[in-house]
Amino acid sequence: MGNLIINRLDYTRIKECIIDAKRNKSINDIEAKELVVELNSAKIVEPQDVPSNIVTMNSIVKLSFLDSKKQVQFTIVYPDEASMKEYRISIFSPIATALIGYKVGDVVEWLIPSGLTQLRIDEIVYQPEAAGNFDL
């Protein structure tokens, strides 16, 4: 685990989403625990202090699968905003949990049905904090 950075507002909102999802039974205990571990390992900063190369909520992220060189791009969103058709991935998904708080150039591991794969964060196409949107 690297030096994750998460802004205070994202941290608070994600924790609230986890509580709501557990209450509604829309997240299982393992997924909730993994996300909480990620959040608790992060350095919490004010939104305006987030470096522009960090994956945050509502960031549009471009990734490469290192084994196949395939590239994908999606937005990390809160669960109620998720839409696979629009490439909007819930923070509760394992891939979003694996990416939140990491920076461009980092390689993260993600467990898929065929085994462990590695993803590199190639680019943050859009990050709310870098665009001056500190309350998204």
C-alpha positions as CSV (number, residue, x, y, z in Angstrom):
1,M,0.0,0.0,0.0
2,G,1.4,3.4,-1.0
3,N,0.9,6.8,0.3
4,L,-2.8,7.3,-0.6
5,I,-4.3,10.8,-0.5
6,I,-8.0,11.4,-0.1
7,N,-9.7,14.7,0.3
8,R,-11.7,15.2,3.5
9,L,-15.0,15.6,1.7
10,D,-14.6,12.4,-0.3
11,Y,-13.5,10.5,2.9
12,T,-16.6,11.6,4.8
13,R,-19.0,11.0,1.9
14,I,-17.6,7.5,1.2
15,K,-17.8,6.5,4.9
16,E,-21.5,7.7,4.9
17,C,-22.2,5.7,1.7
18,I,-20.7,2.6,3.4
19,I,-22.9,3.0,6.5
20,D,-26.0,3.5,4.3
21,A,-25.1,0.5,2.0
22,K,-24.5,-1.8,5.0
23,R,-27.9,-0.7,6.5
24,N,-29.6,-1.4,3.1
25,K,-27.5,-4.6,2.6
26,S,-26.3,-3.3,-0.8
27,I,-22.7,-3.9,0.0
28,N,-21.2,-7.0,1.4
29,D,-19.0,-7.1,4.5
30,I,-15.8,-8.0,2.6
31,E,-16.2,-5.1,0.1
32,A,-17.0,-2.7,2.9
33,K,-14.0,-3.8,4.9
34,E,-11.6,-3.5,1.9
35,L,-12.8,0.1,1.2
36,V,-12.6,1.1,4.9
37,V,-9.0,-0.3,5.0
38,E,-8.1,1.8,2.0
39,L,-9.7,4.9,3.5
40,N,-8.1,4.4,6.9
41,S,-4.6,4.0,5.3
42,A,-4.9,7.3,3.4
43,K,-3.6,10.8,4.3
44,I,-6.7,13.0,4.6
45,V,-6.3,16.5,3.1
46,E,-8.5,19.4,2.3
47,P,-10.0,19.4,-1.2
48,Q,-7.9,22.4,-2.4
49,D,-4.7,20.6,-1.2
50,V,-5.2,17.5,-3.4
51,P,-2.4,17.2,-6.0
52,S,-3.7,17.1,-9.5
53,N,-2.3,13.6,-10.2
54,I,-4.4,11.8,-7.6
55,V,-7.5,9.7,-8.3
56,T,-10.4,11.2,-6.4
57,M,-14.2,10.8,-6.5
58,N,-15.6,12.0,-9.9
59,S,-12.2,11.7,-11.5
60,I,-12.1,10.4,-15.1
61,V,-9.2,7.9,-15.1
62,K,-7.4,6.3,-18.0
63,L,-5.8,2.9,-17.2
64,S,-3.7,0.3,-18.9
65,F,-3.8,-3.5,-18.2
66,L,-0.1,-4.3,-18.0
67,D,-0.6,-7.9,-19.2
68,S,-2.6,-7.1,-22.3
69,K,-1.8,-3.4,-22.9
70,K,-5.5,-2.8,-23.2
71,Q,-6.6,0.8,-22.1
72,V,-9.9,1.7,-20.4
73,Q,-11.3,5.0,-19.2
74,F,-14.0,5.6,-16.7
75,T,-15.3,7.9,-14.0
76,I,-15.3,6.9,-10.3
77,V,-18.6,7.9,-8.8
78,Y,-20.9,7.4,-5.8
79,P,-23.1,4.3,-5.9
80,D,-26.3,6.1,-6.9
81,E,-24.5,7.7,-9.9
82,A,-23.0,4.5,-11.3
83,S,-23.8,3.5,-15.0
84,M,-21.8,0.9,-16.9
85,K,-23.3,2.3,-20.1
86,E,-21.8,5.7,-19.4
87,Y,-18.5,4.2,-18.0
88,R,-19.4,5.5,-14.5
89,I,-18.0,3.0,-11.9
90,S,-19.2,2.9,-8.3
91,I,-16.6,3.5,-5.6
92,F,-18.0,0.2,-4.2
93,S,-16.6,-1.7,-7.2
94,P,-13.3,-3.5,-6.5
95,I,-11.5,-1.6,-9.3
96,A,-12.6,1.8,-8.0
97,T,-11.6,0.8,-4.4
98,A,-8.2,-0.3,-5.7
99,L,-7.6,3.1,-7.5
100,I,-9.0,5.8,-5.1
101,G,-6.2,7.9,-3.6
102,Y,-3.4,6.6,-5.9
103,K,-1.6,8.8,-8.4
104,V,-0.7,8.8,-12.1
105,G,2.0,6.2,-12.8
106,D,1.1,4.0,-9.9
107,V,0.5,0.3,-10.6
108,V,-2.3,-1.3,-8.6
109,E,-3.3,-5.0,-8.4
110,W,-6.9,-6.0,-9.1
111,L,-8.3,-9.5,-8.6
112,I,-10.4,-10.6,-11.6
113,P,-12.0,-14.0,-12.2
114,S,-9.0,-15.2,-14.2
115,G,-6.5,-14.2,-11.4
116,L,-4.5,-11.2,-10.3
117,T,-3.9,-8.5,-12.9
118,Q,-2.0,-5.2,-12.7
119,L,-3.3,-1.8,-13.8
120,R,-1.3,1.3,-14.4
121,I,-2.9,4.7,-13.9
122,D,-1.9,6.4,-17.2
123,E,-3.7,9.7,-16.9
124,I,-6.3,11.6,-15.0
125,V,-8.4,13.1,-17.8
126,Y,-10.4,15.2,-15.3
127,Q,-10.1,15.7,-11.6
128,P,-12.6,17.9,-9.8
129,E,-10.1,19.4,-7.4
130,A,-7.7,20.4,-10.3
131,A,-10.6,22.0,-12.1
132,G,-11.5,24.0,-8.9
133,N,-14.6,22.0,-8.1
134,F,-13.9,21.4,-4.4
135,D,-17.4,20.3,-3.4
136,L,-18.3,17.6,-6.0
